[in-house]
């Protein structure tokens, strides 16, 4: 039911934009006002979440590890999966963000009912399709920068060339347009088909997937089927960027306003959803701290200087007699 409700919510957003910008002709509302409001909500929410996370105390070094810790000289350690230096931590963070290294090590667990045995196996498909989706989404985002820049930088033109290197059809087919559909479809079907994942999935897990699918499908429909007027679209986006918005003289297709409205909804929804892992990964103490607890004492920066540390030896001195009476072991006899 969560998937159905999320699908209907996205479908309702499509109808709102189609009727509002189509039948009602509210082009200024859907082409200017809503994008500005969505951008303000995105920026305010994004900054709020970052500041809130940055203010959260980290009393312990709780780095998540995936390899041997640095200890004795003759024991080989994992400098990237279990870093003990700042350099190793930076490398681990780069590998995590760019290649999803921790997700690559993901395993699946099955219970063999016949012999009541737990079996562990590789689960690389989730890593593969998640990587496909994120890389395709990032490339499409970079490509869309050409709508906001004049002249278009050479680096963006190079990315466009590499993305369309197969030169299939007219207009040229971008490979990422297909890859993002493949990645999103797998991630959605995984939540629907996999019984275990479906059981723990909520509406907020399905809604972003359907919303992103709606954005991707409407964008593909504009480019390859109705062949939207890119010049008029760029005229509108450049006006929005310069804070001198004006609708182009040539009327834009309703599909464009549907696409823009869905993008605006994604922007406004982004800071308050799980999509904020985009920024949260950099502020996660399980990722951004080196695992050097054997080499260096970690001091909580939020500790009140008036509160002095209380060691176990001092604790035992205070309560030794009561501990002995309770039958608790002590290091020193009374």
Protein Blocks (a to p, Z undefined) as FASTA:
>chain_A
ZZmmmmmmmmmmmmmmmmmmmmnopmklmmmmmmmmmmmmmmmmmmmmmmmmmmpccfbc
cbdcfbdcdfbfklccdfklmccbfklmmmmmmmmmmnommlmmpccddddfklopaddd
ddfklmmmmmmmmmmmmmmmmmmmmmmgccddfklmmmmmmmmmnogajddddfklmmmm
mmmmmmmmmmmmmmmlmmmpcfklmmmmmmmmmmmmmmmmmmmmnopafklmmmmmmmmm
nopacddfbdcdfklmmmmmmmmmmmmmmmmmmklmmmmmmmpmklmpccfklmoccddf
kbcfklccddfklmmmmmmmmmmmnopacfbdZZ
